[in-house]
Amino acid sequence: MLVVAVRSASLGSAILAIGLGMSAIVARLTRVLVKRVLAHDFVTALRTSGTSWPCVVTEHVLPNIWPTLLVNLALQLGLAVLAEASLSYLGLDPPPPNASWGRMLQEAQATVLTAPLGAVAPGVLLVVLVIGVNLIADGLRDVADPTRRRTR
């Protein structure tokens, strides 16, 4: 909210604010995953054999961390949608040519007793989108995690 309040209420401000807020989570997770992979014996063997760091990172570290990062980024997408809707509901959204479910909910709040569909429709669609993204992330986890695969 601080980034959007300091800058003007625009789509760029909302993207910057949400991106800054979510980047710390992704950076921390990436650091933990990389440290875990670098602690394995095969990395020590690669470095002892003279393999360069770019080769170790691209051929061994990234393939081991991308499934977890992909699932986390999919989950972060649902949170980012909720954050944008929250900013829009509070009035810190881009000007009216841009559509937002948060603004729709805020505008429909005054007429919720006379026309409830105006508030129910964007709220339900927002919930369906976030649940759908979370289910996709769960499916990605099942596909990408080799320890969770079932044998037939």
N, C-alpha and C positions, 0 to 999 in steps of 0.2 A: 504494500500500500504506500510505503514511503517513496519508492521510485516513481510511482504513478502520480503521487501528490506533488513531488518536486518538479517533475516534468509535466507537460500538458497531458490531458487524458487523450491518448491516442493508441492505435493498435501497436505501434512500435514500443510505447511505454509499457503496455501490458505484456508484450512478448519479452522485453528486457527484464521486467520484474519477475515474471514466472521463471524465465531461464536462469536468472541469478539465484532464485530460491531453490530450484531443483538441481543446479549444478553442484552444489556442495554434497548432496547425497550421492550423486553419480561419481564424483571425484573420490569420495571416501570409500565407496564400494570398490572402485577400480584399484585404488591403492591396496586395499586388503587382499583382493584377488591376486594382484601381481606379486605381492610379497609372499603369498602362499605358494604360488607356482615357482617363484625364484628360490624357495627353500627346498625344493625337491633335488634329489641327487642327480637326476639327468641334466639339470641346468649346470651344476658344478662340473659334471663330466664334459658337457659341451664347451664350457669356458676353458677347462683344462686342455681340451683338444685343440683350442685355438679358434673356435667359432666366434665370429664377430657379434657384438651386441645387437646390431640391426637384424642379423639373421636369427639370433635367439628370440628376439621379440616377435618378429613377423612369423616365424615358422613354429615356434613352440609356446610362447606366452599367449599371444592373441588367440590361437585356436582353443586354448584351455579356458580363457575367460569370456569369450564372446557369448556363449549360451546364457550365462548368468546375467551379463550386461544387457543382452537383448530382452530378457524377461523383465529386468528392472526398468528398462526404458519403456516397455509397454505398460507397466504399472504406473510409471510416472506420467504417461500420456493421460490416463484417466484422472490423475490428480491435477494435471495442468488444466484440463477442461473444467474441473470443479473450481479451480482457482480463478480462471477467467470469468466464469459465471458469477463467482462471489464478488470480484472486482466490479463487474457490470451491474450487479444488484445494488452495490453501494454507490453507484454513479461514477465510478472511476473507469469508464469504458470509452471506446472510440465514439466519435460523433454518429448521429443516427443513420447515415447511409449503411453503416455496418450493422449486421444483425447479431444479436446475442441473446441467449436464453436467459441470462441473468437480468437483462433489461426488460425482456418480456415478462418475467416474473415480477419485477418491480413495478412495471406499469399496470399489470393485472391485479396487483394487491388491492387497489382501491375498489375494484368491481368484483371481488372474489365472491361476494354473497349473491350478486345479481347475475353474473356470468362466470361461473366457476371453471368453465372449459378454458378460458383464457389463461388461468393460472395452472390448471391441472395438466394441460397438454405439454407446455415446455418443461414442467417439473418431471413428468413421467418420462419424456423423451431424454432428458438429461440423465435420469437414473438408469434408463435402459442403455444409453450409450456407455456410461461408466461401467455398468455390470458387464456389458458385451466386451469392452476392452479388457476388463479383468479376466473374463473367461478365455479370451484369446491369449492373454499372457499365461494363463494356467496351461492352456494347450501347448504353447511354445515351450514351457518348462518341461512338460511331459515328453515332447519330441526331442528337445536338446539335451536333456539330462540322461546320460547313459545308465545311471544307477537306478532310474525309475522305469526303464524299458522292461516290458514283459516278454518272455520267450513263449513261442507258440509250440 
